[in-house]
Amino acid sequence: MKLHECLSEKTIEVRSGLKDRDAVLSKLTGLLLAPSHFMDAETLLAEMQAREKLGSTGIGEGVAIPHVHLKGIRGLNVAMMTLENAIDFGAIDDQPCFIFIMVVGPDDDRDAYLKLLSEVSRMLHHESARKSVLAAATPAELLKVLRESDVS
């Protein structure tokens, strides 16, 4: 499954003014649950925060992919957000992050979950892709960028 197939305008926020890790995780959780409240928001946020304590999901180059796989989840659930100003997310390259993609997948289908994480990482490794993502002014524009991307 491609990234753009996992997203909708309801699960995307662009150019957010949020300024810290907890606010970003909380907002992404809300976006992810917007189309379908498949679990309690506080429970999901706690799972994400616990995952971040194991090690930051900041993969470098301004990108973070907070992710978790859980029992009882059906399908891949994804939310995406860009920030006006990058924040410290403990990324592996010590650079602040401004692109966030939250992924929640089923514990019993890790293949699809890992393939999506790999695709996102590959796509956003390219500076041109990151610039295009950040240039999007609306969720619809961001979806268009992702659809038109060679690798998404």
C-alpha positions as CSV (number, residue, x, y, z in Angstrom):
1,M,0.0,0.0,0.0
2,K,1.3,3.4,-0.9
3,L,1.5,6.3,1.5
4,H,-1.1,8.5,-0.3
5,E,-3.5,5.5,-0.2
6,C,-3.4,5.5,3.6
7,L,-4.1,9.2,4.0
8,S,-7.1,11.6,3.5
9,E,-7.5,15.3,3.9
10,K,-8.9,14.5,7.4
11,T,-5.6,12.8,8.4
12,I,-3.3,15.6,7.3
13,E,-2.3,18.9,8.7
14,V,0.1,21.3,6.9
15,R,2.2,24.1,8.3
16,S,1.2,23.6,11.9
17,G,2.5,26.0,14.5
18,L,3.0,23.3,17.2
19,K,6.2,23.8,19.1
20,D,7.0,20.6,21.0
21,R,7.1,16.8,20.8
22,D,4.1,16.1,23.1
23,A,1.9,18.5,21.2
24,V,2.9,17.0,17.9
25,L,2.2,13.4,19.1
26,S,-1.1,14.5,20.5
27,K,-2.2,16.2,17.3
28,L,-1.1,13.3,15.1
29,T,-3.0,11.0,17.3
30,G,-6.2,13.1,16.9
31,L,-5.7,13.2,13.1
32,L,-5.1,9.5,12.9
33,L,-8.3,8.8,14.8
34,A,-10.4,11.4,12.9
35,P,-11.8,9.0,10.3
36,S,-12.4,6.1,12.6
37,H,-12.1,6.0,16.3
38,F,-10.7,2.5,16.4
39,M,-9.3,3.0,19.9
40,D,-9.2,5.5,22.7
41,A,-7.0,8.6,21.9
42,E,-5.4,8.6,25.4
43,T,-4.4,4.9,25.0
44,L,-2.9,5.4,21.6
45,L,-1.0,8.5,22.7
46,A,0.4,6.6,25.6
47,E,1.5,3.8,23.3
48,M,3.2,6.3,21.0
49,Q,4.9,8.0,24.0
50,A,6.1,4.6,25.3
51,R,7.5,3.8,21.8
52,E,9.4,7.2,21.7
53,K,10.9,6.4,25.1
54,L,12.5,3.3,23.5
55,G,14.2,5.5,21.0
56,S,13.3,8.5,18.9
57,T,11.6,7.8,15.6
58,G,13.3,10.9,14.2
59,I,15.0,9.3,11.1
60,G,17.0,12.3,10.2
61,E,16.9,15.1,7.5
62,G,13.9,16.7,9.3
63,V,11.7,13.7,9.3
64,A,10.1,11.6,12.1
65,I,7.9,8.6,11.7
66,P,6.3,7.8,15.1
67,H,5.0,4.3,14.7
68,V,3.6,1.4,16.7
69,H,2.0,-2.0,15.9
70,L,-0.7,-3.2,18.2
71,K,-2.9,-6.2,18.7
72,G,-6.5,-5.9,17.5
73,I,-5.8,-3.1,14.9
74,R,-7.1,-3.7,11.4
75,G,-5.1,-2.3,8.5
76,L,-2.7,0.5,8.4
77,N,-3.7,3.8,10.0
78,V,-1.7,6.9,9.1
79,A,-1.6,10.6,9.8
80,M,0.8,13.2,8.4
81,M,1.7,16.7,9.5
82,T,4.2,19.4,8.5
83,L,5.3,22.2,10.8
84,E,6.0,25.9,10.0
85,N,9.1,25.6,12.3
86,A,11.0,22.4,13.0
87,I,11.2,21.1,16.5
88,D,13.6,18.9,18.4
89,F,12.5,15.3,18.2
90,G,15.7,13.6,19.2
91,A,16.4,12.6,15.6
92,I,19.4,10.4,14.9
93,D,21.2,13.2,13.1
94,D,20.4,15.7,15.9
95,Q,18.5,17.9,13.4
96,P,15.1,19.3,14.2
97,C,12.1,17.7,12.5
98,F,9.4,19.4,10.4
99,I,7.7,16.4,8.6
100,F,5.9,13.8,10.7
101,I,4.1,10.7,9.6
102,M,2.4,8.6,12.3
103,V,1.8,4.9,11.5
104,V,-0.3,2.5,13.5
105,G,-0.4,-1.1,12.2
106,P,-1.7,-4.5,13.2
107,D,0.6,-6.7,15.2
108,D,-0.4,-9.7,13.1
109,D,0.6,-8.1,9.7
110,R,4.0,-6.6,10.2
111,D,5.0,-7.0,6.6
112,A,2.6,-4.3,5.3
113,Y,3.6,-2.1,8.3
114,L,7.3,-2.5,7.6
115,K,6.9,-2.0,3.9
116,L,5.1,1.3,4.5
117,L,7.8,2.5,6.9
118,S,10.4,1.6,4.4
119,E,8.7,3.4,1.5
120,V,8.2,6.6,3.6
121,S,11.8,6.5,4.6
122,R,13.0,6.0,1.1
123,M,10.8,8.7,-0.4
124,L,11.6,11.4,2.2
125,H,15.4,10.6,2.0
126,H,15.3,12.7,-1.2
127,E,15.6,16.5,-0.6
128,S,13.3,17.2,-3.6
129,A,10.5,15.1,-2.0
130,R,10.9,16.9,1.3
131,K,10.8,20.3,-0.3
132,S,7.7,19.4,-2.2
133,V,6.0,18.1,0.9
134,L,6.8,21.3,2.8
135,A,5.7,23.5,-0.1
136,A,2.1,22.0,0.1
137,A,-0.2,24.7,1.5
138,T,-3.3,22.4,2.0
139,P,-3.9,18.8,2.8
140,A,-5.2,18.3,-0.8
141,E,-2.0,19.7,-2.2
142,L,0.1,17.4,0.0
143,L,-2.0,14.4,-1.2
144,K,-1.3,15.5,-4.8
145,V,2.4,15.7,-4.1
146,L,2.4,12.2,-2.7
147,R,0.4,10.7,-5.5
148,E,2.7,12.3,-8.1
149,S,5.8,11.1,-6.3
150,D,7.7,8.5,-8.3
151,V,8.1,6.3,-5.2
152,S,4.8,6.8,-3.4
